[in-house]
């Protein structure tokens, strides 16, 4: 069996697995509205991350070290950038005063939308990249095989990394008015909106007329927020691999456990102060890798070590800062 044939079987098996996991996730978390405890969130975070790591082991056994390194690199990058996304979700929930017991439902639909959007972005992106290589040329004794889309993505990630650093320094998202976001405006344009929560319902009837509830507005804001973050994370993983199976499976496993991870982070917002600085460095590193990819290939194993090292340093530095501040109180 060649790799292309096996890709088809992997996609079918992966689709069945994901639908099964989503069904379990929907049943366990959404069988009744409740506040997710730290213990429950921790257990499910370990389960989701464990499944992602185990799938990487399967990639290693079936396809070797290079593919496994690509998978784990993409998994780490997407997980890290998604954590940054979760910090914004926390701000969204605070702004709209979403009751704790309904937050998990909003996140479920947010993750469902992310799975669909990433499938579109990744498979169309791989096709676009394949079609945008310039003719190979030589300069100063070196061969250059420039890809227009990869170079543009690289420049964009350099800009995004620098902007993310300056935004964190100025607390860019704190105090943001999400009532003016595209998601809010879209729902207000499509439906009458009642600015209240009616249980876990997205629609309600008032005086015989149908209204969208505030919960639907929040889902729309979360979806548009994730769309904006995908603009950063999807180009970043194209620097790791051009294999859509590796990219999509690593992305989906990275975001499947975000809902449980959110409830762990919501109560420890200040413990990861330097994480966004680390993410800025990762974006800059990936941007440089994409720009120089026309003539220099940076191995996936090296990229994995760099990304892991940056994340470890930023998390450890954050925890050290948090402990020092906590000890002075």
Buried (B, 14 or more C-beta within 10 A) or exposed (E): EEEEEEEEEBBEEBEEBBEEBBEEBEEEBBEEBEEBEEEBBBEBBEBBBEBBEEBBEEBBEEBEEBBBBBBBBBBBBBBBBBBBBBBBBBBBBEBBEBEEBBBBBBBBBBBBBBBEBBBEBBBEBBEEBEEBBEEEEEEEEEEEEBBEBBBBBBEBBBEBBBBBBEBBEEEEBEEBEBEEBBBBBBBBEEBEBBEEBBEBEBBBEEEEEEBBBBBBBBBBBBBBBBBEBBEBBBBBBBBBBBBBBBBBBBBBBBBBBBBBBBBBBBEEEEBBBBBBBBBBBBBBBBBBBBBEBBEEEBEBBEBBEBBBEBBEBBBEBBBEBBEEEEEEE
